[in-house]
Amino acid sequence: MYIAARHRQDRIEAMHELMATHSLGMLVTLDEGLPDADHLPFEFVADDAHGPHGVLRAHVARANPVWRRDGQQVLVAFRGPAGYITPDPVEKVETQGRVVPTWNYHVVHVHGRLRAIEDPAWLLAQVARQTDRQESVLPQPWSVDDAPRAFIDGMLKAIVGIEIAIERIEGKWKGSAPAAR
């Protein structure tokens, strides 16, 4: 990703926060040499055991072939706040119309190697954590424990876990003003 120096986000905490807050990531892999994208809700975990940048975890339907790309170098893109910015009317007058609109956005790109996980205990823990995180803001949160165990066990057989230890992370805070540091 091209990042002008004034838009580079170097604060790892800010990038981690964006991934946690806007957790629907676009997982980009190669399928027979062609780019392929899957949109998945990721769990970000600051886990020193996986390196200084942490780890991403998700799951996909077993029918989704992306998990078979185990070991492949991948990119996961997260997008935060974004919006169209019209030229400032005062600046337009001051510059005799030499202004253009722009688009402001915050993005984080994560690079790492995809690892497929079929362990039922790992999958159950991942699904429970992800569910608890999303449901925690609701007045009557649903829990994986609310469903019959036999049903959950059947559902776990239909999914495969994905884990990506983050090897490289880069952020771009494109705005009308320089990126916050």
Steps between C-alpha positions, in 0.01 A plus 500: 500500500632843412520724807612862479717583802239740644237224498712220648362367826785359708321464834448127542234564768294707253522226236406231753204712613376540141519122444315431825233764436452431128560126510354406161817446301555422135722191476689504169652172379607353168285234337682340207704818458203738511408731790205386708332689786292376791335736748526357851448627854842464662596483863820695568710370788809678630693180557878522547527126436418580136733799471495870584202584278252239627280252321171495308249218543182417312308206363347415165253248369673172420351538150704821452826395330701785655605284796669259259752777426671408825853640508436769237618859554186713532383857545213606725367854451293678764320826426392744767330838466474627142324773309496736205636849565381786279734794437490777758307799355733755661808322368334483157468880492847557644664273239287610201343153480822299530347243734373147457285269708659208679415190697607462862544155651682289756630158391726233643669231291623188673736249340564147621472132422162325512471199730192277487381349830257209526526436876144502645611643837683790328196565278257497793715744697539731199127499417409557866741795538387660177133454588547633854678808368221585254214410734639682805342832397149354475249511787443123481821356353490160336773252590627191324403319823135593429484248213488124552852353513422241230393782266819698569713189447336452160559864408866474600544215252383736226769764560878532490704748700744748352790654684743759363801598709559861399843534339457855373242771564454839338246774554384793293295780652415703188339827603480865418758555773815293561448165671502497879816352645 
